[in-house]
Amino acid sequence: MDMRKLEKEIFRRCNELLSLQKPDGTWRFCFENSLITDAYMLILLRNIEYRNEKLIKQITNRILSQQSEDGLWRVYPDEEPANLSATIQAYTALLYSQHFKSNDDKLQSAKQFIIQNGGLKEADLLTKVFLAMNGLYEWPDVPIDPAILFSLPMTAPINQYDISSYARAHFAPVLLMADEKKKLTSKYTPDFSDLYIGENEGYHLEEWVNLFSLLNIRDSYLHLKKEKILSYIQHHIEPDGTLLSYSMTTIFMIYGLLTAGYELNSTVIQNALSGLLKMFCETDGTLHLQNSPSTTWDTSLILYTLLEAGVPIHNSAIIKGAQFLLIQQHTKYGDWSVHNPHAAPGGWGFSIGNTIHPDIDDTQAALRTIAHFYQTNTVYQTSYDRGLNWLLSMQNDDGGWAAFEKNTNRFLIGNLPIKHAKDALIDPSTPDLTGRTIEFLGKFHGLNHHHHSVKKAVNWLWENQEQEGSWYGRWGVCYLYGTWAAITGLIACGVSPQNKRIQKAKRWLLSIQNEDGGWGESCESDKKRRFVGLRQSTPSQTAWALNALTVISDQPTAEMDLAAKWLMNHKKTDYPTGAGLPGAFYINYHSYNKIWPLLVLVNYYKKFVR
């Protein structure tokens, strides 16, 4: 390894990041997710007869740009076969665009693929629900009005706070429509009769029926009104007009409110549309609707990385960024306080407009920067203490940390006969979030594995290590992400690198290194819940693996040098390494190619050179 070359590369990358900062102190990169947001936005705009053909054409071009050579759509490049739900979403949106007809050559492969794979009834639950909202699929008959879920008291066998915050936000608007089987149609609504395969098409929402037929809800609750849902929605609208800062939930909210009697020109609908339009980003010459712009997340990670690289805290870019983080710290009580009633607000959210939906990962990431200013300013001291107290208070009883809420992991909900129940309906502890949290606690707050909270987390991580030595990462792809987070967390809080379980993880990492020196993991791992390698190495996954090896090792090895050289020579990939929902939703963070390689090159240099 040419260490002089490494120094220059670190310096170059730091300057590049500093040059990309916005005047408000943020860094803004595209959060490029699966095409579902683009498709649903286009359909919404057509249904409300939104008069902006330029925007419609731009979204149409975006969807077309994601079409594979075989005429189908996928949620990650190496997905085989193609994704039925994504293909239905794209096909539907392109018909709504009016730029294509069902018999156009551009759509023939998609149409035949949908028919050959069972038609609309074989799509995933969210796709069928959205089709039903648009009058393209029959709502199912359910044994009770599912809207009752939002009216049940905390003493009921199940209530709205037993499902995850993100599922709750998606369900609420849909439930306004489901019981009365409402739909939003327009002159743009296409004819889908040729895609209905078999009889009783509308009864293929069994997963929806399963959710509400197993709740054992007493009749005495059934008089409660849907005003509870409207109240939920109204109390979860962010200042920018969106529902919890997600574009998907906001689109659903507009559907729900319009069919509940709200006028299109009402303030709440117009504010929601305004919020959605601000969530577009430009990428590869197209316009893409981000589900949740990652401004706060990216800014926190970049500030932390630059500080680790030695950029001084009095640098103007660092000061502006830290001031932005101060403003973004939450002061309101959100749904998280239902299961954690004694803690004061103090977390951070993912997006710049997020004020009531903080999460664990963004909080620990922001605190890494705030910690550097602790001794310089009482404002930062107060901020840090509030954030730390909130973070510690959110630890689950099992010892791990979840994403958004505490102890929202009921066995009953996670084991409902619904696809993705464990991934979407509950918010359990995960190795990636637990590992990153204890890495922060160990590195920045001096807590070790003898501290009560950290000891519980360490034990949880040991209990959830995979047989071959890896850990599963919920919010990144996937076993590389989880293993990196777990290892760096364990070692930061005092676990010996020679621990046999750490060494087992190290052997696993080395066994899956690509010949070019990098690492790559397919999104297929997320679906199959086992490691599936990607022959194409990616910068972020290579950085995660090398970072884990760096904290384990006393000296650099040939494998590590090869990985460092690969990172210095490979700057970008379009492969998604962020995860949202297995087999359905992945993210290409445009920031990740710049953040994680720089961070690990800095760590590598500081440990083995300086």
ChimeraX attribute file (.defattr): number of C-alpha atoms within 10 A of each C-alpha:
attribute: neighborCount
match mode: 1-to-1
recipient: residues
	/A:1	12
	/A:2	8
	/A:3	12
	/A:4	9
	/A:5	11
	/A:6	19
	/A:7	14
	/A:8	11
	/A:9	17
	/A:10	20
	/A:11	16
	/A:12	13
	/A:13	17
	/A:14	22
	/A:15	13
	/A:16	12
	/A:17	18
	/A:18	18
	/A:19	11
	/A:20	13
	/A:21	18
	/A:22	13
	/A:23	10
	/A:24	11
	/A:25	19
	/A:26	25
	/A:27	24
	/A:28	19
	/A:29	19
	/A:30	23
	/A:31	25
	/A:32	25
	/A:33	24
	/A:34	26
	/A:35	28
	/A:36	25
	/A:37	19
	/A:38	27
	/A:39	25
	/A:40	23
	/A:41	23
	/A:42	26
	/A:43	25
	/A:44	21
	/A:45	18
	/A:46	23
	/A:47	18
	/A:48	16
	/A:49	12
	/A:50	12
	/A:51	10
	/A:52	10
	/A:53	11
	/A:54	9
	/A:55	15
	/A:56	22
	/A:57	18
	/A:58	17
	/A:59	25
	/A:60	25
	/A:61	16
	/A:62	22
	/A:63	25
	/A:64	19
	/A:65	13
	/A:66	17
	/A:67	17
	/A:68	12
	/A:69	7
	/A:70	9
	/A:71	18
	/A:72	27
	/A:73	29
	/A:74	22
	/A:75	25
	/A:76	24
	/A:77	15
	/A:78	13
	/A:79	14
	/A:80	9
	/A:81	9
	/A:82	20
	/A:83	20
	/A:84	25
	/A:85	24
	/A:86	23
	/A:87	26
	/A:88	26
	/A:89	25
	/A:90	27
	/A:91	26
	/A:92	23
	/A:93	26
	/A:94	25
	/A:95	19
	/A:96	25
	/A:97	22
	/A:98	15
	/A:99	11
	/A:100	16
	/A:101	16
	/A:102	17
	/A:103	9
	/A:104	10
	/A:105	11
	/A:106	16
	/A:107	20
	/A:108	16
	/A:109	14
	/A:110	23
	/A:111	21
	/A:112	13
	/A:113	19
	/A:114	25
	/A:115	16
	/A:116	11
	/A:117	13
	/A:118	15
	/A:119	22
	/A:120	24
	/A:121	22
	/A:122	17
	/A:123	22
	/A:124	17
	/A:125	19
	/A:126	15
	/A:127	21
	/A:128	24
	/A:129	21
	/A:130	18
	/A:131	21
	/A:132	22
	/A:133	24
	/A:134	21
	/A:135	19
	/A:136	24
	/A:137	24
	/A:138	21
	/A:139	25
	/A:140	20
	/A:141	17
	/A:142	18
	/A:143	11
	/A:144	16
	/A:145	16
	/A:146	24
	/A:147	25
	/A:148	21
	/A:149	27
	/A:150	23
	/A:151	20
	/A:152	20
	/A:153	13
	/A:154	12
	/A:155	7
	/A:156	14
	/A:157	12
	/A:158	18
	/A:159	17
	/A:160	18
	/A:161	20
	/A:162	20
	/A:163	21
	/A:164	24
	/A:165	23
	/A:166	17
	/A:167	17
	/A:168	19
	/A:169	21
	/A:170	20
	/A:171	22
	/A:172	25
	/A:173	27
	/A:174	25
	/A:175	21
	/A:176	25
	/A:177	22
	/A:178	22
	/A:179	16
	/A:180	11
	/A:181	16
	/A:182	21
	/A:183	21
	/A:184	19
	/A:185	17
	/A:186	13
	/A:187	9
	/A:188	15
	/A:189	20
	/A:190	18
	/A:191	11
	/A:192	14
	/A:193	9
	/A:194	9
	/A:195	19
	/A:196	18
	/A:197	17
	/A:198	9
	/A:199	8
	/A:200	11
	/A:201	17
	/A:202	18
	/A:203	16
	/A:204	20
	/A:205	23
	/A:206	15
	/A:207	16
	/A:208	20
	/A:209	19
	/A:210	15
	/A:211	16
	/A:212	18
	/A:213	14
	/A:214	13
	/A:215	17
	/A:216	10
	/A:217	18
	/A:218	10
	/A:219	8
	/A:220	7
	/A:221	14
	/A:222	16
	/A:223	9
	/A:224	14
	/A:225	13
	/A:226	19
	/A:227	13
	/A:228	17
	/A:229	21
	/A:230	19
	/A:231	11
	/A:232	16
	/A:233	19
	/A:234	12
	/A:235	13
	/A:236	20
	/A:237	21
	/A:238	20
	/A:239	15
	/A:240	19
	/A:241	21
	/A:242	28
	/A:243	28
	/A:244	28
	/A:245	29
	/A:246	24
	/A:247	27
	/A:248	23
	/A:249	23
	/A:250	27
	/A:251	24
	/A:252	22
	/A:253	27
	/A:254	23
	/A:255	26
	/A:256	25
	/A:257	20
	/A:258	18
	/A:259	17
	/A:260	14
	/A:261	8
	/A:262	15
	/A:263	13
	/A:264	14
	/A:265	9
	/A:266	10
	/A:267	12
	/A:268	19
	/A:269	22
	/A:270	15
	/A:271	18
	/A:272	22
	/A:273	21
	/A:274	14
	/A:275	22
	/A:276	25
	/A:277	15
	/A:278	12
	/A:279	19
	/A:280	22
	/A:281	17
	/A:282	14
	/A:283	14
	/A:284	8
	/A:285	10
	/A:286	17
	/A:287	19
	/A:288	25
	/A:289	30
	/A:290	27
	/A:291	25
	/A:292	23
	/A:293	25
	/A:294	22
	/A:295	20
	/A:296	27
	/A:297	24
	/A:298	27
	/A:299	25
	/A:300	26
	/A:301	22
	/A:302	29
	/A:303	29
	/A:304	24
	/A:305	25
	/A:306	25
	/A:307	19
	/A:308	18
	/A:309	21
	/A:310	11
	/A:311	18
	/A:312	14
	/A:313	17
	/A:314	10
	/A:315	10
	/A:316	12
	/A:317	22
	/A:318	22
	/A:319	16
	/A:320	17
	/A:321	23
	/A:322	26
	/A:323	16
	/A:324	18
	/A:325	24
	/A:326	17
	/A:327	12
	/A:328	21
	/A:329	23
	/A:330	23
	/A:331	15
	/A:332	15
	/A:333	17
	/A:334	16
	/A:335	18
	/A:336	22
	/A:337	16
	/A:338	13
	/A:339	16
	/A:340	17
	/A:341	11
	/A:342	10
	/A:343	17
	/A:344	17
	/A:345	21
	/A:346	23
	/A:347	30
	/A:348	33
	/A:349	26
	/A:350	24
	/A:351	22
	/A:352	20
	/A:353	21
	/A:354	24
	/A:355	25
	/A:356	24
	/A:357	24
	/A:358	27
	/A:359	20
	/A:360	26
	/A:361	24
	/A:362	21
	/A:363	26
	/A:364	24
	/A:365	23
	/A:366	28
	/A:367	29
	/A:368	23
	/A:369	28
	/A:370	25
	/A:371	18
	/A:372	18
	/A:373	19
	/A:374	16
	/A:375	9
	/A:376	11
	/A:377	9
	/A:378	11
	/A:379	12
	/A:380	21
	/A:381	17
	/A:382	14
	/A:383	21
	/A:384	26
	/A:385	16
	/A:386	20
	/A:387	25
	/A:388	18
	/A:389	15
	/A:390	21
	/A:391	24
	/A:392	16
	/A:393	17
	/A:394	23
	/A:395	24
	/A:396	23
	/A:397	13
	/A:398	13
	/A:399	19
	/A:400	28
	/A:401	32
	/A:402	26
	/A:403	23
	/A:404	21
	/A:405	30
	/A:406	23
	/A:407	23
	/A:408	24
	/A:409	20
	/A:410	16
	/A:411	10
	/A:412	13
	/A:413	21
	/A:414	21
	/A:415	14
	/A:416	16
	/A:417	15
	/A:418	18
	/A:419	15
	/A:420	18
	/A:421	18
	/A:422	17
	/A:423	16
	/A:424	20
	/A:425	24
	/A:426	27
	/A:427	25
	/A:428	25
	/A:429	26
	/A:430	22
	/A:431	32
	/A:432	31
	/A:433	26
	/A:434	29
	/A:435	30
	/A:436	25
	/A:437	27
	/A:438	31
	/A:439	27
	/A:440	20
	/A:441	24
	/A:442	22
	/A:443	18
	/A:444	15
	/A:445	14
	/A:446	13
	/A:447	20
	/A:448	22
	/A:449	20
	/A:450	12
	/A:451	13
	/A:452	11
	/A:453	20
	/A:454	26
	/A:455	18
	/A:456	18
	/A:457	28
	/A:458	24
	/A:459	14
	/A:460	19
	/A:461	24
	/A:462	16
	/A:463	9
	/A:464	15
	/A:465	18
	/A:466	15
	/A:467	9
	/A:468	12
	/A:469	20
	/A:470	28
	/A:471	27
	/A:472	27
	/A:473	24
	/A:474	25
	/A:475	23
	/A:476	21
	/A:477	28
	/A:478	29
	/A:479	28
	/A:480	30
	/A:481	28
	/A:482	26
	/A:483	29
	/A:484	31
	/A:485	27
	/A:486	33
	/A:487	31
	/A:488	26
	/A:489	31
	/A:490	27
	/A:491	23
	/A:492	24
	/A:493	25
	/A:494	16
	/A:495	16
	/A:496	14
	/A:497	19
	/A:498	11
	/A:499	11
	/A:500	11
	/A:501	17
	/A:502	23
	/A:503	18
	/A:504	15
	/A:505	25
	/A:506	22
	/A:507	15
	/A:508	16
	/A:509	22
	/A:510	16
	/A:511	9
	/A:512	18
	/A:513	19
	/A:514	17
	/A:515	12
	/A:516	14
	/A:517	20
	/A:518	28
	/A:519	28
	/A:520	24
	/A:521	26
	/A:522	24
	/A:523	30
	/A:524	21
	/A:525	19
	/A:526	26
	/A:527	14
	/A:528	11
	/A:529	13
	/A:530	14
	/A:531	20
	/A:532	18
	/A:533	17
	/A:534	17
	/A:535	15
	/A:536	15
	/A:537	24
	/A:538	25
	/A:539	29
	/A:540	33
	/A:541	26
	/A:542	26
	/A:543	29
	/A:544	23
	/A:545	27
	/A:546	30
	/A:547	25
	/A:548	25
	/A:549	27
	/A:550	22
	/A:551	18
	/A:552	20
	/A:553	16
	/A:554	11
	/A:555	11
	/A:556	15
	/A:557	12
	/A:558	11
	/A:559	16
	/A:560	22
	/A:561	16
	/A:562	17
	/A:563	23
	/A:564	24
	/A:565	17
	/A:566	20
	/A:567	26
	/A:568	17
	/A:569	10
	/A:570	14
	/A:571	13
	/A:572	15
	/A:573	16
	/A:574	14
	/A:575	22
	/A:576	26
	/A:577	26
	/A:578	24
	/A:579	21
	/A:580	18
	/A:581	16
	/A:582	22
	/A:583	19
	/A:584	21
	/A:585	18
	/A:586	25
	/A:587	25
	/A:588	20
	/A:589	21
	/A:590	20
	/A:591	23
	/A:592	23
	/A:593	21
	/A:594	20
	/A:595	23
	/A:596	22
	/A:597	28
	/A:598	29
	/A:599	24
	/A:600	25
	/A:601	24
	/A:602	22
	/A:603	19
	/A:604	22
	/A:605	18
	/A:606	12
	/A:607	15
	/A:608	13
	/A:609	12
	/A:610	7
